[in-house]
Amino acid sequence: MANLRDIRRRIKSVKSTAQITRAMQMVAAAKMKKAQSQALAGREYADKLNQVLLNLKENVSEESHPLLQVREEGKELILVISTDRGLCGPINNNLLKRVRAEVSKEAEIVTVGKKLRQTFAKEQRALLADWKIEDPVPFADARIISQFLSEKFLSGEFNKVSVAFTNFVSTLTQVAHVQQLLPIEAGSLAEKQDYEGVGKDQIGETDKEKALEKDYLFEPNAQGVLDSLLPLYIDFQVYQMLVEARASEHSSRMVAMKGATDNAKKMTKELTLKYNKLRQAAITAELLEITTAMKAME
Protein backbone atom coordinates (compact mmCIF):
# COMPACT_ATOMS: atom_id res chain seq x y z
CA MET A 1 0.00 0.00 0.00
CA ALA A 2 2.94 2.29 0.55
CA ASN A 3 3.74 2.00 -3.13
CA LEU A 4 0.18 2.97 -4.02
CA ARG A 5 0.43 6.06 -1.80
CA ASP A 6 3.71 7.08 -3.48
CA ILE A 7 2.21 6.67 -6.94
CA ARG A 8 -0.86 8.74 -5.98
CA ARG A 9 1.45 11.51 -4.78
CA ARG A 10 3.47 11.38 -7.98
CA ILE A 11 0.31 11.55 -10.10
CA LYS A 12 -0.89 14.57 -8.15
CA SER A 13 2.52 16.26 -8.48
CA VAL A 14 2.75 15.61 -12.23
CA LYS A 15 -0.79 16.96 -12.79
CA SER A 16 0.11 20.13 -10.90
CA THR A 17 3.24 20.55 -13.03
CA ALA A 18 1.18 20.09 -16.20
CA GLN A 19 -1.18 22.87 -15.10
CA ILE A 20 1.76 25.22 -14.57
CA THR A 21 3.45 24.41 -17.89
CA ARG A 22 0.11 24.74 -19.71
CA ALA A 23 -0.40 28.21 -18.22
CA MET A 24 3.16 29.23 -19.20
CA GLN A 25 2.52 27.93 -22.73
CA MET A 26 -0.57 30.12 -23.11
CA VAL A 27 1.20 33.21 -21.76
CA ALA A 28 4.16 32.68 -24.09
CA ALA A 29 1.80 32.25 -27.07
CA ALA A 30 0.07 35.56 -26.32
CA LYS A 31 3.39 37.40 -25.92
CA MET A 32 4.74 35.86 -29.12
CA LYS A 33 1.78 37.23 -31.10
CA LYS A 34 2.45 40.72 -29.74
CA ALA A 35 6.14 40.53 -30.66
CA GLN A 36 5.27 39.28 -34.13
CA SER A 37 2.80 42.13 -34.60
CA GLN A 38 5.53 44.61 -33.66
CA ALA A 39 7.83 43.32 -36.36
CA LEU A 40 5.12 43.09 -39.02
CA ALA A 41 4.05 46.65 -38.33
CA GLY A 42 7.51 47.96 -39.26
CA ARG A 43 8.07 45.87 -42.38
CA GLU A 44 6.75 48.35 -44.92
CA TYR A 45 8.53 51.22 -43.18
CA ALA A 46 11.80 49.28 -43.32
CA ASP A 47 11.39 48.64 -47.04
CA LYS A 48 10.80 52.32 -47.80
CA LEU A 49 13.75 53.38 -45.65
CA ASN A 50 16.03 50.96 -47.45
CA GLN A 51 14.89 52.22 -50.85
CA VAL A 52 15.70 55.80 -49.92
CA LEU A 53 19.10 54.77 -48.52
CA LEU A 54 19.82 52.77 -51.65
CA ASN A 55 19.17 55.86 -53.77
CA LEU A 56 21.24 58.02 -51.42
CA LYS A 57 24.17 55.62 -51.71
CA GLU A 58 24.30 56.32 -55.44
CA ASN A 59 24.46 60.08 -54.84
CA VAL A 60 27.18 60.26 -52.20
CA SER A 61 30.52 58.54 -51.64
CA GLU A 62 30.68 55.60 -49.26
CA GLU A 63 33.24 57.41 -47.07
CA SER A 64 31.09 60.52 -46.72
CA HIS A 65 29.71 59.63 -43.29
CA PRO A 66 31.56 58.45 -40.15
CA LEU A 67 29.16 55.52 -39.74
CA LEU A 68 30.28 54.21 -43.13
CA GLN A 69 34.01 54.55 -42.62
CA VAL A 70 36.08 51.39 -42.23
CA ARG A 71 38.95 51.61 -39.73
CA GLU A 72 41.75 49.15 -39.17
CA GLU A 73 42.65 50.12 -35.61
CA GLY A 74 40.40 49.51 -32.65
CA LYS A 75 38.63 46.76 -30.75
CA GLU A 76 35.43 44.88 -31.47
CA LEU A 77 32.21 45.59 -29.57
CA ILE A 78 29.30 43.17 -29.63
CA LEU A 79 25.74 43.51 -28.40
CA VAL A 80 24.41 40.13 -27.21
CA ILE A 81 20.62 39.85 -26.92
CA SER A 82 19.61 36.93 -24.69
CA THR A 83 16.69 36.30 -22.31
CA ASP A 84 16.02 37.36 -18.73
CA ARG A 85 14.28 34.10 -17.81
CA GLY A 86 14.87 30.46 -18.56
CA LEU A 87 12.53 27.64 -19.63
CA CYS A 88 12.79 28.79 -23.23
CA GLY A 89 14.49 25.87 -24.91
CA PRO A 90 18.04 25.94 -26.32
CA ILE A 91 18.09 29.46 -27.79
CA ASN A 92 20.51 30.89 -25.22
CA ASN A 93 22.93 27.96 -25.58
CA ASN A 94 22.76 28.18 -29.38
CA LEU A 95 23.43 31.91 -29.27
CA LEU A 96 26.36 31.40 -26.90
CA LYS A 97 27.88 28.82 -29.25
CA ARG A 98 27.51 31.22 -32.18
CA VAL A 99 29.18 34.06 -30.26
CA ARG A 100 32.08 31.83 -29.21
CA ALA A 101 32.52 30.67 -32.81
CA GLU A 102 32.41 34.09 -34.53
CA VAL A 103 33.53 36.66 -31.95
CA SER A 104 37.05 36.99 -30.59
CA LYS A 105 37.66 36.59 -26.88
CA GLU A 106 39.18 40.08 -26.77
CA ALA A 107 35.90 41.70 -27.87
CA GLU A 108 34.03 43.77 -25.30
CA ILE A 109 30.40 42.86 -24.67
CA VAL A 110 27.18 44.79 -24.16
CA THR A 111 24.26 42.61 -23.06
CA VAL A 112 20.47 42.65 -23.10
CA GLY A 113 19.14 39.85 -20.92
CA LYS A 114 20.72 38.43 -17.80
CA LYS A 115 21.12 34.78 -18.88
CA LEU A 116 24.19 35.24 -21.06
CA ARG A 117 25.36 38.21 -19.01
CA GLN A 118 25.77 35.82 -16.07
CA THR A 119 27.62 33.37 -18.30
CA PHE A 120 30.03 36.02 -19.60
CA ALA A 121 30.60 37.28 -16.05
CA LYS A 122 31.59 33.77 -14.93
CA GLU A 123 33.97 33.55 -17.89
CA GLN A 124 35.42 36.95 -16.87
CA ARG A 125 34.72 38.46 -20.28
CA ALA A 126 34.89 42.25 -20.66
CA LEU A 127 31.33 43.49 -19.96
CA LEU A 128 30.86 47.12 -20.89
CA ALA A 129 27.16 47.67 -20.20
CA ASP A 130 23.85 45.87 -19.63
CA TRP A 131 20.25 46.83 -20.41
CA LYS A 132 16.87 45.50 -19.35
CA ILE A 133 14.20 45.82 -22.06
CA GLU A 134 10.49 45.80 -21.28
CA ASP A 135 7.99 43.57 -23.07
CA PRO A 136 6.72 44.54 -25.63
CA VAL A 137 9.91 46.21 -26.85
CA PRO A 138 9.71 50.04 -26.79
CA PHE A 139 11.40 51.77 -29.72
CA ALA A 140 12.72 54.43 -27.33
CA ASP A 141 14.71 51.80 -25.41
CA ALA A 142 16.17 50.41 -28.64
CA ARG A 143 17.16 53.94 -29.65
CA ILE A 144 19.09 54.45 -26.41
CA ILE A 145 21.07 51.26 -27.04
CA SER A 146 21.78 52.13 -30.68
CA GLN A 147 22.97 55.61 -29.71
CA PHE A 148 25.30 54.11 -27.12
CA LEU A 149 26.77 51.74 -29.72
CA SER A 150 27.11 54.54 -32.29
CA GLU A 151 28.89 56.79 -29.80
CA LYS A 152 31.36 54.04 -28.91
CA PHE A 153 32.08 53.49 -32.60
CA LEU A 154 32.41 57.19 -33.44
CA SER A 155 34.78 57.72 -30.51
CA GLY A 156 37.34 55.58 -32.34
CA GLU A 157 37.71 53.13 -29.47
CA PHE A 158 36.02 50.36 -31.49
CA ASN A 159 36.44 49.68 -35.19
CA LYS A 160 33.58 47.20 -35.43
CA VAL A 161 30.21 46.81 -33.72
CA SER A 162 28.19 43.62 -34.14
CA VAL A 163 24.93 42.26 -32.75
CA ALA A 164 24.30 38.65 -31.70
CA PHE A 165 20.62 37.76 -31.54
CA THR A 166 18.21 34.91 -32.21
CA ASN A 167 16.46 35.36 -35.55
CA PHE A 168 12.81 34.30 -35.68
CA VAL A 169 12.06 32.05 -38.66
CA SER A 170 8.94 30.23 -37.50
CA THR A 171 7.30 29.05 -34.30
CA LEU A 172 9.42 25.90 -34.39
CA THR A 173 12.62 27.40 -35.82
CA GLN A 174 14.85 30.12 -34.37
CA VAL A 175 18.39 30.67 -35.66
CA ALA A 176 21.28 32.28 -33.76
CA HIS A 177 22.78 35.04 -35.88
CA VAL A 178 25.69 37.50 -35.62
CA GLN A 179 25.41 40.58 -37.84
CA GLN A 180 27.73 43.53 -38.30
CA LEU A 181 26.07 46.80 -37.36
CA LEU A 182 28.92 49.31 -37.70
CA PRO A 183 30.51 50.38 -39.90
CA ILE A 184 27.49 50.13 -42.18
CA GLU A 185 28.50 48.01 -45.14
CA ALA A 186 27.58 49.43 -48.52
CA GLY A 187 25.84 46.20 -49.46
CA SER A 188 23.74 46.13 -46.31
CA LEU A 189 21.99 49.35 -47.32
CA ALA A 190 20.34 47.38 -50.11
CA GLU A 191 19.26 44.53 -47.87
CA LYS A 192 15.62 43.97 -47.20
CA GLN A 193 14.83 44.02 -43.50
CA ASP A 194 11.76 41.99 -42.63
CA TYR A 195 10.42 39.66 -39.97
CA GLU A 196 11.50 36.46 -41.70
CA GLY A 197 15.17 37.37 -41.48
CA VAL A 198 17.02 40.53 -40.58
CA GLY A 199 19.85 41.03 -43.05
CA LYS A 200 19.13 37.77 -44.85
CA ASP A 201 17.01 38.53 -47.91
CA GLN A 202 18.39 41.07 -50.33
CA ILE A 203 16.30 43.25 -52.57
CA GLY A 204 16.13 41.81 -56.07
CA GLU A 205 17.56 43.54 -59.11
CA THR A 206 14.08 44.69 -60.16
CA ASP A 207 13.51 46.32 -56.77
CA LYS A 208 16.91 48.01 -56.92
CA GLU A 209 16.15 49.38 -60.38
CA LYS A 210 12.78 50.71 -59.23
CA ALA A 211 14.39 52.39 -56.22
CA LEU A 212 17.03 54.04 -58.40
CA GLU A 213 14.51 55.09 -61.02
CA LYS A 214 12.62 57.25 -58.52
CA ASP A 215 13.55 60.88 -58.81
CA TYR A 216 14.14 61.98 -55.22
CA LEU A 217 14.66 65.62 -54.35
CA PHE A 218 16.97 65.82 -51.34
CA GLU A 219 16.71 68.93 -49.17
CA PRO A 220 18.98 70.59 -48.23
CA ASN A 221 21.17 68.04 -50.09
CA ALA A 222 21.88 64.33 -50.32
CA GLN A 223 24.62 64.54 -47.69
CA GLY A 224 22.29 66.27 -45.21
CA VAL A 225 19.60 63.63 -45.68
CA LEU A 226 22.18 60.87 -45.28
CA ASP A 227 23.35 62.41 -42.00
CA SER A 228 19.77 62.20 -40.70
CA LEU A 229 18.79 58.81 -42.08
CA LEU A 230 21.82 56.71 -41.15
CA PRO A 231 21.31 57.11 -37.37
CA LEU A 232 17.63 56.25 -37.91
CA TYR A 233 18.71 53.21 -39.90
CA ILE A 234 20.87 52.06 -36.96
CA ASP A 235 18.01 52.69 -34.51
CA PHE A 236 15.62 50.59 -36.55
CA GLN A 237 18.18 47.81 -37.03
CA VAL A 238 18.66 47.44 -33.27
CA TYR A 239 14.92 47.65 -32.66
CA GLN A 240 14.18 44.96 -35.23
CA MET A 241 16.82 42.65 -33.76
CA LEU A 242 15.38 43.11 -30.27
CA VAL A 243 11.92 42.25 -31.53
CA GLU A 244 13.28 39.23 -33.42
CA ALA A 245 14.98 37.99 -30.24
CA ARG A 246 11.88 38.58 -28.13
CA ALA A 247 9.63 36.72 -30.59
CA SER A 248 12.15 33.87 -30.67
CA GLU A 249 12.17 33.71 -26.87
CA HIS A 250 8.39 33.51 -26.55
CA SER A 251 7.96 30.99 -29.38
CA SER A 252 10.74 28.79 -28.03
CA ARG A 253 9.26 28.96 -24.53
CA MET A 254 5.81 28.12 -25.90
CA VAL A 255 7.17 25.05 -27.70
CA ALA A 256 9.19 23.98 -24.66
CA MET A 257 6.21 24.33 -22.33
CA LYS A 258 3.96 22.45 -24.76
CA GLY A 259 6.50 19.63 -24.82
CA ALA A 260 6.63 19.63 -21.02
CA THR A 261 2.83 19.56 -20.81
CA ASP A 262 2.59 16.68 -23.26
CA ASN A 263 5.27 14.75 -21.36
CA ALA A 264 3.43 15.36 -18.08
CA LYS A 265 0.18 14.03 -19.55
CA LYS A 266 2.00 10.97 -20.89
CA MET A 267 3.63 10.37 -17.50
CA THR A 268 0.26 10.72 -15.78
CA LYS A 269 -1.24 8.04 -18.01
CA GLU A 270 1.69 5.71 -17.36
CA LEU A 271 1.53 6.26 -13.59
CA THR A 272 -2.25 5.79 -13.58
CA LEU A 273 -1.88 2.51 -15.46
CA LYS A 274 0.81 1.38 -13.02
CA TYR A 275 -1.36 2.44 -10.08
CA ASN A 276 -4.35 0.48 -11.42
CA LYS A 277 -2.22 -2.64 -12.00
CA LEU A 278 -0.81 -2.52 -8.46
CA ARG A 279 -4.25 -1.86 -7.01
CA GLN A 280 -5.71 -4.76 -8.99
CA ALA A 281 -2.88 -7.00 -7.85
CA ALA A 282 -3.48 -5.99 -4.23
CA ILE A 283 -7.19 -6.73 -4.52
CA THR A 284 -6.47 -10.09 -6.15
CA ALA A 285 -4.04 -10.96 -3.37
CA GLU A 286 -6.67 -10.14 -0.72
CA LEU A 287 -9.26 -12.25 -2.49
CA LEU A 288 -6.83 -15.17 -2.64
CA GLU A 289 -6.15 -14.84 1.07
CA ILE A 290 -9.88 -14.84 1.85
CA THR A 291 -10.51 -17.83 -0.44
CA THR A 292 -7.60 -19.75 1.09
CA ALA A 293 -8.83 -19.04 4.62
CA MET A 294 -12.37 -20.20 3.76
CA LYS A 295 -11.08 -23.45 2.31
CA ALA A 296 -8.95 -24.03 5.38
CA MET A 297 -12.01 -23.67 7.61
CA GLU A 298 -14.00 -26.30 5.72
C-alpha positions as CSV (number, residue, x, y, z in Angstrom):
1,M,0.0,0.0,0.0
2,A,2.9,2.3,0.6
3,N,3.7,2.0,-3.1
4,L,0.2,3.0,-4.0
5,R,0.4,6.1,-1.8
6,D,3.7,7.1,-3.5
7,I,2.2,6.7,-6.9
8,R,-0.9,8.7,-6.0
9,R,1.4,11.5,-4.8
10,R,3.5,11.4,-8.0
11,I,0.3,11.5,-10.1
12,K,-0.9,14.6,-8.2
13,S,2.5,16.3,-8.5
14,V,2.7,15.6,-12.2
15,K,-0.8,17.0,-12.8
16,S,0.1,20.1,-10.9
17,T,3.2,20.6,-13.0
18,A,1.2,20.1,-16.2
19,Q,-1.2,22.9,-15.1
20,I,1.8,25.2,-14.6
21,T,3.4,24.4,-17.9
22,R,0.1,24.7,-19.7
23,A,-0.4,28.2,-18.2
24,M,3.2,29.2,-19.2
25,Q,2.5,27.9,-22.7
26,M,-0.6,30.1,-23.1
27,V,1.2,33.2,-21.8
28,A,4.2,32.7,-24.1
29,A,1.8,32.2,-27.1
30,A,0.1,35.6,-26.3
31,K,3.4,37.4,-25.9
32,M,4.7,35.9,-29.1
33,K,1.8,37.2,-31.1
34,K,2.4,40.7,-29.7
35,A,6.1,40.5,-30.7
36,Q,5.3,39.3,-34.1
37,S,2.8,42.1,-34.6
38,Q,5.5,44.6,-33.7
39,A,7.8,43.3,-36.4
40,L,5.1,43.1,-39.0
41,A,4.1,46.7,-38.3
42,G,7.5,48.0,-39.3
43,R,8.1,45.9,-42.4
44,E,6.8,48.4,-44.9
45,Y,8.5,51.2,-43.2
46,A,11.8,49.3,-43.3
47,D,11.4,48.6,-47.0
48,K,10.8,52.3,-47.8
49,L,13.7,53.4,-45.6
50,N,16.0,51.0,-47.4
51,Q,14.9,52.2,-50.9
52,V,15.7,55.8,-49.9
53,L,19.1,54.8,-48.5
54,L,19.8,52.8,-51.6
55,N,19.2,55.9,-53.8
56,L,21.2,58.0,-51.4
57,K,24.2,55.6,-51.7
58,E,24.3,56.3,-55.4
59,N,24.5,60.1,-54.8
60,V,27.2,60.3,-52.2
61,S,30.5,58.5,-51.6
62,E,30.7,55.6,-49.3
63,E,33.2,57.4,-47.1
64,S,31.1,60.5,-46.7
65,H,29.7,59.6,-43.3
66,P,31.6,58.5,-40.1
67,L,29.2,55.5,-39.7
68,L,30.3,54.2,-43.1
69,Q,34.0,54.5,-42.6
70,V,36.1,51.4,-42.2
71,R,38.9,51.6,-39.7
72,E,41.8,49.1,-39.2
73,E,42.7,50.1,-35.6
74,G,40.4,49.5,-32.6
75,K,38.6,46.8,-30.7
76,E,35.4,44.9,-31.5
77,L,32.2,45.6,-29.6
78,I,29.3,43.2,-29.6
79,L,25.7,43.5,-28.4
80,V,24.4,40.1,-27.2
81,I,20.6,39.8,-26.9
82,S,19.6,36.9,-24.7
83,T,16.7,36.3,-22.3
84,D,16.0,37.4,-18.7
85,R,14.3,34.1,-17.8
86,G,14.9,30.5,-18.6
87,L,12.5,27.6,-19.6
88,C,12.8,28.8,-23.2
89,G,14.5,25.9,-24.9
90,P,18.0,25.9,-26.3
91,I,18.1,29.5,-27.8
92,N,20.5,30.9,-25.2
93,N,22.9,28.0,-25.6
94,N,22.8,28.2,-29.4
95,L,23.4,31.9,-29.3
96,L,26.4,31.4,-26.9
97,K,27.9,28.8,-29.3
98,R,27.5,31.2,-32.2
99,V,29.2,34.1,-30.3
100,R,32.1,31.8,-29.2
101,A,32.5,30.7,-32.8
102,E,32.4,34.1,-34.5
103,V,33.5,36.7,-31.9
104,S,37.1,37.0,-30.6
105,K,37.7,36.6,-26.9
106,E,39.2,40.1,-26.8
107,A,35.9,41.7,-27.9
108,E,34.0,43.8,-25.3
109,I,30.4,42.9,-24.7
110,V,27.2,44.8,-24.2
111,T,24.3,42.6,-23.1
112,V,20.5,42.7,-23.1
113,G,19.1,39.8,-20.9
114,K,20.7,38.4,-17.8
115,K,21.1,34.8,-18.9
116,L,24.2,35.2,-21.1
117,R,25.4,38.2,-19.0
118,Q,25.8,35.8,-16.1
119,T,27.6,33.4,-18.3
120,F,30.0,36.0,-19.6
121,A,30.6,37.3,-16.1
122,K,31.6,33.8,-14.9
123,E,34.0,33.5,-17.9
124,Q,35.4,36.9,-16.9
125,R,34.7,38.5,-20.3
126,A,34.9,42.3,-20.7
127,L,31.3,43.5,-20.0
128,L,30.9,47.1,-20.9
129,A,27.2,47.7,-20.2
130,D,23.9,45.9,-19.6
131,W,20.3,46.8,-20.4
132,K,16.9,45.5,-19.3
133,I,14.2,45.8,-22.1
134,E,10.5,45.8,-21.3
135,D,8.0,43.6,-23.1
136,P,6.7,44.5,-25.6
137,V,9.9,46.2,-26.9
138,P,9.7,50.0,-26.8
139,F,11.4,51.8,-29.7
140,A,12.7,54.4,-27.3
141,D,14.7,51.8,-25.4
142,A,16.2,50.4,-28.6
143,R,17.2,53.9,-29.6
144,I,19.1,54.4,-26.4
145,I,21.1,51.3,-27.0
146,S,21.8,52.1,-30.7
147,Q,23.0,55.6,-29.7
148,F,25.3,54.1,-27.1
149,L,26.8,51.7,-29.7
150,S,27.1,54.5,-32.3
151,E,28.9,56.8,-29.8
152,K,31.4,54.0,-28.9
153,F,32.1,53.5,-32.6
154,L,32.4,57.2,-33.4
155,S,34.8,57.7,-30.5
156,G,37.3,55.6,-32.3
157,E,37.7,53.1,-29.5
158,F,36.0,50.4,-31.5
159,N,36.4,49.7,-35.2
160,K,33.6,47.2,-35.4
161,V,30.2,46.8,-33.7
162,S,28.2,43.6,-34.1
163,V,24.9,42.3,-32.8
164,A,24.3,38.6,-31.7
165,F,20.6,37.8,-31.5
166,T,18.2,34.9,-32.2
167,N,16.5,35.4,-35.5
168,F,12.8,34.3,-35.7
169,V,12.1,32.1,-38.7
170,S,8.9,30.2,-37.5
171,T,7.3,29.1,-34.3
172,L,9.4,25.9,-34.4
173,T,12.6,27.4,-35.8
174,Q,14.8,30.1,-34.4
175,V,18.4,30.7,-35.7
176,A,21.3,32.3,-33.8
177,H,22.8,35.0,-35.9
178,V,25.7,37.5,-35.6
179,Q,25.4,40.6,-37.8
180,Q,27.7,43.5,-38.3
181,L,26.1,46.8,-37.4
182,L,28.9,49.3,-37.7
183,P,30.5,50.4,-39.9
184,I,27.5,50.1,-42.2
185,E,28.5,48.0,-45.1
186,A,27.6,49.4,-48.5
187,G,25.8,46.2,-49.5
188,S,23.7,46.1,-46.3
189,L,22.0,49.4,-47.3
190,A,20.3,47.4,-50.1
191,E,19.3,44.5,-47.9
192,K,15.6,44.0,-47.2
193,Q,14.8,44.0,-43.5
194,D,11.8,42.0,-42.6
195,Y,10.4,39.7,-40.0
196,E,11.5,36.5,-41.7
197,G,15.2,37.4,-41.5
198,V,17.0,40.5,-40.6
199,G,19.9,41.0,-43.0
200,K,19.1,37.8,-44.8
201,D,17.0,38.5,-47.9
202,Q,18.4,41.1,-50.3
203,I,16.3,43.3,-52.6
204,G,16.1,41.8,-56.1
205,E,17.6,43.5,-59.1
206,T,14.1,44.7,-60.2
207,D,13.5,46.3,-56.8
208,K,16.9,48.0,-56.9
209,E,16.2,49.4,-60.4
210,K,12.8,50.7,-59.2
211,A,14.4,52.4,-56.2
212,L,17.0,54.0,-58.4
213,E,14.5,55.1,-61.0
214,K,12.6,57.2,-58.5
215,D,13.6,60.9,-58.8
216,Y,14.1,62.0,-55.2
217,L,14.7,65.6,-54.3
218,F,17.0,65.8,-51.3
219,E,16.7,68.9,-49.2
220,P,19.0,70.6,-48.2
221,N,21.2,68.0,-50.1
222,A,21.9,64.3,-50.3
223,Q,24.6,64.5,-47.7
224,G,22.3,66.3,-45.2
225,V,19.6,63.6,-45.7
226,L,22.2,60.9,-45.3
227,D,23.4,62.4,-42.0
228,S,19.8,62.2,-40.7
229,L,18.8,58.8,-42.1
230,L,21.8,56.7,-41.1
231,P,21.3,57.1,-37.4
232,L,17.6,56.3,-37.9
233,Y,18.7,53.2,-39.9
234,I,20.9,52.1,-37.0
235,D,18.0,52.7,-34.5
236,F,15.6,50.6,-36.6
237,Q,18.2,47.8,-37.0
238,V,18.7,47.4,-33.3
239,Y,14.9,47.6,-32.7
240,Q,14.2,45.0,-35.2
241,M,16.8,42.7,-33.8
242,L,15.4,43.1,-30.3
243,V,11.9,42.2,-31.5
244,E,13.3,39.2,-33.4
245,A,15.0,38.0,-30.2
246,R,11.9,38.6,-28.1
247,A,9.6,36.7,-30.6
248,S,12.2,33.9,-30.7
249,E,12.2,33.7,-26.9
250,H,8.4,33.5,-26.5
251,S,8.0,31.0,-29.4
252,S,10.7,28.8,-28.0
253,R,9.3,29.0,-24.5
254,M,5.8,28.1,-25.9
255,V,7.2,25.0,-27.7
256,A,9.2,24.0,-24.7
257,M,6.2,24.3,-22.3
258,K,4.0,22.5,-24.8
259,G,6.5,19.6,-24.8
260,A,6.6,19.6,-21.0
261,T,2.8,19.6,-20.8
262,D,2.6,16.7,-23.3
263,N,5.3,14.8,-21.4
264,A,3.4,15.4,-18.1
265,K,0.2,14.0,-19.6
266,K,2.0,11.0,-20.9
267,M,3.6,10.4,-17.5
268,T,0.3,10.7,-15.8
269,K,-1.2,8.0,-18.0
270,E,1.7,5.7,-17.4
271,L,1.5,6.3,-13.6
272,T,-2.2,5.8,-13.6
273,L,-1.9,2.5,-15.5
274,K,0.8,1.4,-13.0
275,Y,-1.4,2.4,-10.1
276,N,-4.3,0.5,-11.4
277,K,-2.2,-2.6,-12.0
278,L,-0.8,-2.5,-8.5
279,R,-4.3,-1.9,-7.0
280,Q,-5.7,-4.8,-9.0
281,A,-2.9,-7.0,-7.9
282,A,-3.5,-6.0,-4.2
283,I,-7.2,-6.7,-4.5
284,T,-6.5,-10.1,-6.1
285,A,-4.0,-11.0,-3.4
286,E,-6.7,-10.1,-0.7
287,L,-9.3,-12.2,-2.5
288,L,-6.8,-15.2,-2.6
289,E,-6.2,-14.8,1.1
290,I,-9.9,-14.8,1.8
291,T,-10.5,-17.8,-0.4
292,T,-7.6,-19.7,1.1
293,A,-8.8,-19.0,4.6
294,M,-12.4,-20.2,3.8
295,K,-11.1,-23.5,2.3
296,A,-8.9,-24.0,5.4
297,M,-12.0,-23.7,7.6
298,E,-14.0,-26.3,5.7
